[in-house]
Amino acid sequence: MPDAVRRAIERFPESAEAIANLAGESEAFRSICEDYDLGLATLRRFESQLGDNRQRIAEYRTLLLELEREIERALATAGRPIDP
C-alpha cells in the first residue's frame, strides 16, 4: 500500500477498508491521497523550522482540511461514506 494511502487511513482509521479499496480502484482518489500526503509532509516541515512560518502553517492546515473533505466526498460518492 502506498504511503499516501496510509496517511489517509491514519486520518480516517474507521474507514481504512473503504479507503484502501477505493485507492485500488481510482487513480483520481489516489491522487487526492498523494496531495494530502505531500501537504502533510510540508506542514510538518514548516512546523519544525525556526522562523515565522505562521502564515504558511495556517495555509497548509486549511489545505489539509479541504483535502480531508475531498477524501470524504470521494468516499461518499463511491457509496463508502466515512463511518461515524
Residue pairs with C-beta under 8 A, 6 or more apart in sequence:
1 20
1 23
2 23
2 30
2 33
2 34
3 37
4 30
4 33
4 34
4 36
4 37
4 38
5 19
5 20
5 23
5 30
5 33
7 33
7 36
7 37
7 40
8 19
8 23
8 32
8 33
8 36
8 37
8 71
9 15
9 16
9 19
9 20
11 36
11 68
11 71
12 19
12 68
12 71
12 72
12 82
14 82
14 83
14 84
15 75
15 80
15 82
15 83
18 75
18 78
18 80
19 33
19 71
19 75
21 80
22 29
22 74
22 75
22 78
22 80
23 29
23 30
23 33
25 78
26 74
26 78
28 74
29 71
29 74
29 78
32 67
32 70
32 71
32 74
33 71
35 67
36 64
36 67
36 68
36 71
39 60
39 63
39 64
39 67
40 64
42 60
43 57
43 60
43 61
43 64
46 53
46 56
46 57
46 60
47 53
47 57
72 81
72 82
75 81
75 82
76 82
